[in-house]
Amino acid sequence: MKIRGRNIFLAGILGLALLAGISPGRAGQASKWEWSGVDRIVAIGDVHASYDKFVALLSGTGLVDGGLKWTGGTSHLVLVGDLVDRGPDDRKVMDLVMRLQPEAKAAGGEVHALLGNHDLMVLMRDLRYVDKRSYAAFAPDEKAEDREKAWAGYVTAYPADRAGDPKLRAAFDDSYPPGFFAYMRMLDLDGPYGAWALTRPAVININGIVFVHGGLTEEVAAKGLEGINREIHEAIVAYAKAAKALEPLIKGPATFEEISAMAYDIGKGAFKGKTEAAQAEAAKTLIACQNSPLQAQASAVWYRGNALEAEGLERRRIKDALGLLKADTLVVGHTPTAEGLVTSRFGARVYRADVGQAYGRQPYCLEFRGGEVRVFDPQKAVYGTASAEKPQGQKWTTMQPQMTDRQLEEYLKKAKIEATSDVRVKDRTLQVLELNLDGLKFRAVFLSLDEKPPAGKTEAEVRLRRYQHEAAAYWIDRRLKLRMVPVVVVRTIDGKRGGLQIWIESAVDRVWIEEQKQLDKVREELKEEIDKAWILEAVLDVEERLKEGQRVLMEDRRVMLSGSTLAFSHSPAIREAIVPHLRCPINPSLENELRTLTRAELKKGLKDYLSDGQIDALLARRDRILELCTK
């Protein structure tokens, strides 16, 4: 029988699945994704490329020996998603898991590497959370032609005479470190790690215990194990096919953000180039992915309700979801526990295995054996019990929305307002809105201040608080490729025009950092980020940014800056309080973006937010920064 086209691809994937130790069925299996009669199960939450902590858990539980060979016998190891991102060792973690799978199977055991949202993100070339150190392991496999092709596309965004500029090349290498392009290629579906991902399930059932990365709703559970896993695998293939169709239209590296932006531009008729019918259809597919299992907040890899919602509201959902899957217990990862411990909820029907080890916390894992549930602590080499959470839950997610800027902009423009509240910060009042769009809930801050000069004064003579400055700060931040200012859109709410800015729940402000006596630690660990933040502050010329607006995403090691209403004066000078903080030399990528800012570009992008005088002053401050910091 001949196998053609996509069937050849799927046949190849099936072959890889068999090599990886995943077979269609075996003794003790009711279905491909279900096992019974397993003596011992060890479950590890989000590894996030923390190789040393991962090995400590494997060794401490006796699953591997000193040479990292499988010694777990018939035990089943379940990795509850998110092997990659945030940590420095993506490749080492994946290589170890791939090697252990056939070793475990040969001994009568299993290694189940579930798909998590971050595993899907890297398959979609969403590399925002990849630790730059992870690329180095892929550098030996990087093809020179891949790098040069990307460079050829990258330079087209700049004047032709800059193609030989070593500073431009340094900016490119800083943005795309050695190994970057090999990482993308090897995680494509025809690459070794991408192909392996299609052999991995999102949900399994062992001994009546369901393991899933995010969580389950009744609607998702009703699809059954086979349906959930098939739907996610099909969505991965559909996304990859659509992304490949749009890739030729993109100059430079075709990452998720570029592909997503291209899809939106085509969908809105904003793309000026020529597109084929297949590319227009691909754009529709990619936009629709926001509501597919790859990104939808109710998806098995994204849902947080089981972890965060109050038990009184979520109890019935847990009962029904488990009943549909003929299970008694649920184990989830995805949402780090507040205490950094393995916890239980709903009378020990739900266990939360993500302890936040990628964020500097100590690793722990779960063991199910003979009807007993224990937690292993590798630091003390002892077993204990899971910590029972109080029933009220953590309610609002403390996690950052993992969406592209374009997706968040669309969300902020279209989401319905379910509730509003006023919050007082020093002498300012912020209006906090609770938003909902198709079940996706986030909070945002709405600012409608639009001050006018007092009588007898001109705009150039006074500083004015204006919502337009928040939108301008967001535009400048993204133009400089810093991603420090939360997404802002301009929207009319209750008859008032203003700036609506996403609220990053997991960011902590300087007030908290100082109270916890962590300021010195933050300054040391985020030195490069803080240096960039001072450059941005000098460009924006923000006066009196409150401590509440100086924020840090601890888990992502990123600085966030909000509260820019009192910015963009007409002064060309950099304020004296900022000058001592400007470090030399400037990061190569940031220096390149500063140098390439033009008056025409700024007037086009900021015409609705800033006056010509403000733009001229901004450019003068830019020139002074380059003079001070590039000698």
Secondary structure, 3 states (H helix, E strand, C coil): CCCCCHHHHHHHHHHHHHHCCCCCCCCCEEECCEECCCCEEEEECCCCCCHHHHHHHHHHCCCECCCCCECCCCCEEEECCCCCCCCCCHHHHHHHHHHHHHHHHHCCCEEEECCCHHHHHHHCCCCCCCCHHHHHHHHHHCCHHHHHHHHHHHHHHCCHHHCCCHHHHHHHHHHCCCCHHHHHHHCCCCCHHHHHHCCCCCEEEECCEEEECCCCCHHHHCCHHHHHHHHHHHHHHHHHHHHHHHHHHCCCCCCHHHHHHHHHHHHCCCCCCCCCHHHHHHHHHHHHHHHCCCCCCCCCCCCCHHHHCCHHHHHHHHHHHHHHCCCCEEEECCCCCCCCCCEEECCCCEEECCCCHHHCCCCCEEEEECCEEEEEECCCCEEECCEECCCCCCCCCCCCCCCCHHHHHHHHHHCEEEEEEEEEECCEEEEEEEEEECCEEEEEEEECCECCCCCCCCHHHCCCCEHHHHHHHHHHHHHCCCCCCCCEEEEEECCEEEEEEECCCCCEEHHHHHHCCCHHHHHHHCHHHHHHHHHHHHHHCCCCCCHHHEEEECCCCEEEECCCCCCCCCCCCCCCCCHHHCCCCCCHHHHHHHHCCCHHHHHHHHCCCCCHHHHHHHHHHHHHHHHHHCC
